[in-house]
């Protein structure tokens, strides 16, 4: 009937009206939320979490110890990742050897080799076998749990790793007065540089008063016309036996209560003399010298570790277990000058690098970390 049709029409109109109201209400709320700062989500989009890569072993360092470890581990197909640093400690990748003109006491180079070239060859040999190198300085390492986490400086590469080889070396302490003639007569290693022709039959100066300074002075007497040991105190700190040995040597002289305050050179740009000043009176004396050797200690590069491994209480070298490169933290190994207070030579650093690599391989095998064939000899 007409009445029933009108009823059906009326129901349809009511339903359509309700639908339109709901749409208008939703649109209004959306507009309100957009225009009202209190209702607007102004928080920045959350960045996606960076993907952290995992490595079997990470090497931190760039000298003979680091690259020897890298060569051994790469040949064992453990694919090491090496952080070589970017001017870490103010020194280019390659460490102290990059500041040495000629390396003449490393076997295999009968004519000697430039220090920088030597470190470049180490790098090439590492990469040849598959070592991956990051030119980044490590800012910190988290050793609180395994796997360990290594953080590159300035938001650099972050990796987790099952094992770490620390081979960051030790920086020789030196006086700013010697910078002008660094490696042009000024050195921090008599054993490394003392036999150079420029020092032969010439007067040389050694700065320091400990055992190492007297050891270097005695070594230099093999080549120098005389060696003057300059010490800022009235007495030496060296052991009695070392003092007696040095004082018996006719080529060694001592200048107490003095410090080096200036240097000067010749027309070739090489060191020719130093100025020593009495720390008590201020009086200065000119000393002819073709060489100035700092023997005032070394600073192991361990600040980034934040005390997580045991360090020597006196001079902060990493403590390793006897006949081993293992540190106080299982899975963390130390090689080279960072754990060697005595020898500090490229050849001994390389030897401990090989030891560390072999110990890393054994450690990973014991931890059931998957790896391939054993290291070939």
C-alpha positions as CSV (number, residue, x, y, z in Angstrom):
1,X,0.0,0.0,0.0
2,X,0.9,3.7,-0.3
3,X,1.3,3.9,3.5
4,X,3.7,0.9,3.7
5,X,5.8,2.4,0.8
6,X,6.0,5.7,2.7
7,X,7.1,3.9,5.8
8,X,9.9,2.1,4.0
9,X,11.0,5.4,2.4
10,X,11.0,7.0,5.8
11,X,13.3,4.3,7.3
12,X,15.7,4.6,4.4
13,X,15.9,8.4,4.8
14,X,16.5,8.0,8.6
15,X,19.4,5.5,8.0
16,X,20.9,7.8,5.3
17,X,20.7,10.7,7.7
18,X,22.4,8.8,10.5
19,X,25.2,7.8,8.1
20,X,25.8,11.4,7.0
21,X,25.9,12.5,10.6
22,X,28.5,9.9,11.5
23,X,30.7,11.0,8.5
24,X,30.4,14.7,9.4
25,X,31.4,13.8,13.0
26,X,34.4,11.9,11.9
27,X,35.5,14.6,9.6
28,X,35.1,17.2,12.3
29,X,37.2,15.3,14.7
30,X,39.9,14.8,12.2
31,X,39.9,18.6,11.4
32,X,39.9,19.4,15.1
33,X,42.9,17.1,15.7
34,X,44.8,18.7,12.8
35,X,44.2,22.3,13.9
36,X,44.6,21.8,17.7
37,X,48.3,21.7,18.7
38,X,47.3,19.8,21.8
39,X,45.9,17.0,19.8
40,X,48.6,17.0,17.1
41,X,51.4,14.4,17.4
42,X,54.5,16.6,16.9
43,X,57.0,13.9,17.9
44,X,59.6,13.2,15.2
45,X,59.5,9.9,13.5
46,X,61.4,7.3,15.3
47,X,64.5,6.3,13.4
48,X,64.9,2.6,12.6
49,X,67.4,0.9,14.8
50,X,70.7,0.5,12.9
51,X,71.7,-3.0,12.0
52,X,74.7,-4.0,14.0
53,X,76.9,-6.5,12.2
54,X,78.5,-9.4,14.0
55,X,82.2,-10.5,13.6
56,X,84.1,-13.5,14.7
57,X,87.1,-11.5,15.7
58,X,87.9,-7.7,15.7
59,X,91.5,-6.4,15.8
60,X,92.1,-2.9,17.1
61,X,95.4,-1.4,16.0
62,X,97.5,-0.9,12.9
63,X,101.2,-1.8,13.6
64,X,103.2,-5.0,13.2
65,X,101.2,-6.7,16.0
66,X,97.8,-5.9,14.6
67,X,98.7,-6.8,11.0
68,X,100.5,-10.0,11.9
69,X,97.4,-11.1,13.9
70,X,95.3,-10.1,10.9
71,X,97.4,-12.1,8.4
72,X,97.3,-15.3,10.6
73,X,93.5,-15.0,11.3
74,X,92.7,-14.2,7.7
75,X,94.7,-17.2,6.5
76,X,92.7,-19.3,9.0
77,X,89.5,-18.0,7.2
78,X,88.2,-16.2,10.3
79,X,87.7,-13.0,8.2
80,X,89.0,-10.5,10.8
81,X,87.8,-6.9,10.9
82,X,90.6,-4.4,11.7
83,X,90.0,-0.9,13.1
84,X,93.2,0.9,12.0
85,X,92.2,4.2,13.6
86,X,92.1,7.7,12.1
87,X,95.1,9.6,13.6
88,X,94.5,7.7,16.8
89,X,96.7,9.3,19.5
90,X,97.8,11.8,16.9
91,X,99.7,9.2,14.9
92,X,98.8,8.0,11.4
93,X,97.6,4.4,10.9
94,X,100.7,2.2,11.2
95,X,101.7,3.6,14.6
96,X,105.1,4.6,15.8
97,X,106.8,3.1,12.7
98,X,105.3,5.8,10.5
99,X,107.5,8.3,12.3
100,X,110.7,6.3,11.7
101,X,112.7,7.1,8.7
102,X,114.5,3.8,8.1
103,X,113.8,0.4,9.6
104,X,117.1,-1.6,9.5
105,X,116.7,-4.2,12.1
106,X,113.6,-6.1,10.8
107,X,114.6,-9.4,9.0
108,X,114.1,-9.6,5.3
109,X,115.1,-6.0,4.4
110,X,118.9,-6.1,3.9
111,X,118.9,-2.5,2.5
112,X,116.5,-1.2,5.2
113,X,113.1,0.1,4.5
114,X,111.3,3.4,5.1
115,X,109.0,3.1,8.2
116,X,105.9,4.3,6.3
117,X,106.5,2.0,3.4
118,X,107.0,-0.9,5.8
119,X,103.6,-0.3,7.4
120,X,102.0,0.0,4.0
121,X,103.4,-3.4,3.1
122,X,101.9,-4.9,6.2
123,X,98.5,-3.5,5.3
124,X,98.7,-4.9,1.8
125,X,99.6,-8.3,3.0
126,X,96.7,-8.2,5.5
127,X,94.1,-7.3,2.8
128,X,95.5,-9.8,0.4
129,X,94.3,-12.7,2.6
130,X,90.9,-11.1,3.3
131,X,91.3,-8.8,6.2
132,X,88.7,-6.0,6.1
133,X,90.0,-2.6,7.4
134,X,88.1,0.3,8.8
135,X,89.9,3.6,9.0
136,X,88.1,4.5,12.2
137,X,89.3,5.1,15.7
138,X,87.5,2.9,18.4
139,X,85.8,5.1,20.9
140,X,84.9,2.4,23.4
141,X,84.4,-1.3,23.9
142,X,81.7,-2.9,26.0
143,X,83.1,-6.1,27.6
144,X,80.4,-6.5,30.2
145,X,78.8,-9.4,28.2
146,X,79.5,-11.6,25.2
147,X,79.4,-11.0,22.4
148,X,81.5,-7.8,23.0
149,X,80.5,-4.6,21.4
150,X,82.9,-2.2,19.6
151,X,81.9,1.4,18.9
152,X,83.6,3.5,16.3
153,X,84.4,7.1,17.1
154,X,82.0,9.9,15.9
155,X,79.0,7.6,15.5
156,X,81.2,5.2,13.4
157,X,80.8,1.5,12.8
158,X,79.4,-0.6,15.6
159,X,79.9,-4.3,15.7
160,X,79.6,-7.2,18.0
161,X,82.3,-9.8,18.2
162,X,83.2,-13.1,19.8
163,X,86.9,-12.2,20.3
164,X,89.1,-9.0,20.3
165,X,92.8,-8.5,19.8
166,X,94.0,-5.2,21.3
167,X,97.2,-4.0,19.5
168,X,97.0,-0.2,20.0
169,X,100.6,0.2,20.9
170,X,102.2,2.7,23.3
171,X,103.1,6.3,22.5
172,X,106.5,7.5,23.4
173,X,106.5,10.5,25.8
174,X,108.5,13.4,24.4
175,X,109.1,17.1,25.0
176,X,107.4,19.6,22.7
177,X,110.8,21.3,22.4
178,X,111.9,18.5,20.0
179,X,109.1,18.7,17.5
180,X,111.0,20.9,15.0
181,X,113.6,18.2,14.4
182,X,111.6,15.1,15.0
183,X,113.2,12.3,13.0
184,X,115.8,14.8,11.9
185,X,118.0,14.2,14.9
186,X,115.3,13.8,17.6
187,X,114.0,10.3,18.4
188,X,112.4,8.3,21.2
189,X,114.1,5.0,20.4
190,X,117.8,4.7,20.5
191,X,117.7,1.0,19.5
192,X,115.6,1.9,16.5
193,X,117.5,4.9,15.3
194,X,120.9,5.1,17.1
195,X,122.9,3.3,14.5
196,X,122.0,5.7,11.7
197,X,125.0,7.3,9.9
198,X,124.0,10.8,11.0
199,X,124.7,9.9,14.6
200,X,128.0,8.1,14.2
201,X,131.0,9.6,15.9
202,X,128.9,12.6,16.9
203,X,127.9,13.9,20.4
204,X,124.4,12.7,21.5
205,X,122.0,13.7,24.3
206,X,119.7,11.4,26.2
207,X,116.9,12.9,28.4
208,X,115.8,10.9,31.4
209,X,117.0,9.4,34.7
210,X,115.6,5.9,34.8
211,X,116.9,2.5,33.8
212,X,115.7,2.9,30.2
213,X,117.5,6.2,29.7
214,X,120.8,4.6,30.9
215,X,120.2,1.5,28.7
216,X,119.8,3.8,25.7
217,X,122.9,5.8,26.7
218,X,125.0,2.7,26.9
219,X,123.7,1.5,23.6
220,X,124.5,4.8,21.9
221,X,128.1,4.7,23.1
222,X,128.7,2.1,20.4
223,X,128.2,4.8,17.8
224,X,128.6,8.3,19.4
225,X,131.7,10.2,20.2
226,X,130.1,10.9,23.6
227,X,126.6,10.7,25.2
228,X,125.4,13.3,27.7
229,X,122.5,12.2,30.0
230,X,120.4,15.2,31.0
231,X,118.2,14.8,34.1
232,X,116.1,17.4,35.8
233,X,116.7,16.0,39.3
234,X,119.9,15.9,41.5
235,X,120.0,12.1,41.4
236,X,119.1,9.4,39.0
237,X,116.1,7.1,39.4
238,X,117.8,4.2,37.8
239,X,118.8,1.1,39.7
240,X,122.2,1.1,41.4
241,X,123.6,-1.5,39.1
242,X,122.6,0.5,36.0
243,X,124.1,3.7,37.4
244,X,127.4,1.9,38.2
245,X,127.5,0.5,34.7
246,X,126.8,3.9,33.0
247,X,129.3,5.8,35.2
248,X,132.1,3.3,34.4
249,X,131.6,4.1,30.7
250,X,134.1,6.8,29.7
251,X,131.8,8.0,26.9
252,X,128.9,8.9,29.2
253,X,128.6,12.3,30.9
254,X,125.9,13.5,33.3
255,X,124.2,16.9,33.5
256,X,122.0,17.0,36.6
257,X,119.2,19.5,37.5
258,X,118.8,20.6,33.9
259,X,116.1,20.3,31.3
260,X,116.1,20.8,27.5
261,X,114.4,24.1,26.6
262,X,115.4,24.6,23.0
263,X,117.0,23.0,19.9
264,X,118.7,24.3,16.8
265,X,119.9,22.9,13.5
266,X,122.2,23.2,10.6
267,X,121.7,24.3,7.0
268,X,120.4,20.8,6.1
269,X,117.6,21.0,8.6
270,X,119.2,18.5,10.9
271,X,119.6,18.9,14.6
272,X,123.0,20.3,15.6
273,X,122.6,21.4,19.2
274,X,120.3,21.8,22.2
275,X,119.9,24.4,25.0
276,X,119.8,23.0,28.6
277,X,118.6,25.1,31.5
278,X,119.4,24.7,35.2
279,X,116.0,24.2,36.9
280,X,117.3,25.9,40.1
281,X,119.2,28.9,38.8
282,X,117.8,29.4,35.3
283,X,121.3,29.5,33.8
284,X,121.5,28.0,30.3
285,X,124.2,26.0,28.6
286,X,124.6,25.2,24.9
287,X,125.3,21.6,24.0
288,X,126.5,20.4,20.6
289,X,124.4,17.4,19.7
290,X,123.6,15.6,16.4
291,X,120.9,13.5,18.3
292,X,118.4,14.1,21.1
293,X,116.8,10.9,22.5
294,X,113.9,11.0,24.8
295,X,113.9,8.2,27.3
296,X,111.1,9.4,29.6
297,X,108.7,6.5,29.2
298,X,105.8,5.5,27.1
299,X,102.0,5.8,27.4
300,X,100.0,2.7,26.5
301,X,97.0,3.5,24.3
302,X,94.3,2.0,26.6
303,X,92.0,4.9,27.6
304,X,89.2,3.7,25.4
305,X,89.1,0.4,27.5
306,X,87.9,2.4,30.6
307,X,89.6,0.0,32.9
308,X,87.7,-3.1,31.8
309,X,90.9,-5.2,31.5
310,X,93.6,-5.4,34.2
311,X,96.4,-2.9,33.8
312,X,99.8,-2.6,35.4
313,X,99.4,-0.4,38.5
314,X,102.5,1.6,37.7
315,X,102.4,2.4,34.0
316,X,99.1,1.1,32.6
317,X,100.4,-1.6,30.3
318,X,97.8,-4.4,29.7
319,X,98.6,-7.3,32.0
320,X,98.6,-10.6,30.1
321,X,98.9,-14.1,31.4
322,X,102.4,-15.8,31.5
323,X,103.5,-17.1,28.1
324,X,100.2,-15.9,26.6
325,X,98.5,-12.8,25.2
326,X,95.2,-13.5,27.1
327,X,94.0,-10.6,29.3
328,X,91.9,-10.7,32.4
329,X,88.8,-10.8,30.2
330,X,88.2,-14.2,28.5
331,X,88.1,-13.7,24.7
332,X,90.2,-10.5,24.8
333,X,93.8,-10.7,23.9
334,X,96.6,-8.1,23.8
335,X,99.6,-8.0,21.5
336,X,102.5,-5.6,20.8
337,X,103.7,-2.6,22.7
338,X,100.4,-2.1,24.6
339,X,101.4,-5.1,26.7
340,X,105.2,-4.9,26.4
341,X,107.0,-2.5,28.7
342,X,110.4,-3.9,28.1
343,X,111.3,-4.7,24.5
344,X,109.0,-2.5,22.3
345,X,110.4,-3.6,19.0
346,X,108.6,-4.2,15.7
347,X,109.8,-7.8,15.5
348,X,108.7,-8.6,19.1
349,X,105.3,-6.9,18.4
350,X,104.9,-9.1,15.3
351,X,105.7,-12.2,17.4
352,X,103.0,-11.4,19.9
353,X,100.5,-10.7,17.1
354,X,101.0,-14.2,15.8
355,X,100.6,-15.6,19.4
356,X,97.3,-13.6,19.8
357,X,96.0,-15.0,16.5
358,X,96.7,-18.6,17.4
359,X,95.1,-18.1,20.8
360,X,92.0,-16.5,19.3
361,X,91.5,-19.5,17.0
362,X,91.8,-21.9,19.9
363,X,89.5,-19.8,22.0
364,X,86.8,-19.7,19.3
365,X,87.1,-23.5,18.9
366,X,86.6,-24.0,22.6
367,X,83.5,-21.7,22.5
368,X,82.0,-23.8,19.7
369,X,81.9,-20.8,17.4
370,X,81.6,-22.1,13.9
371,X,84.8,-21.8,11.9
372,X,86.5,-23.5,9.0
373,X,89.9,-25.3,8.7
374,X,92.6,-24.9,11.3
375,X,95.3,-22.4,10.8
376,X,97.9,-23.8,8.4
377,X,101.5,-23.5,9.4
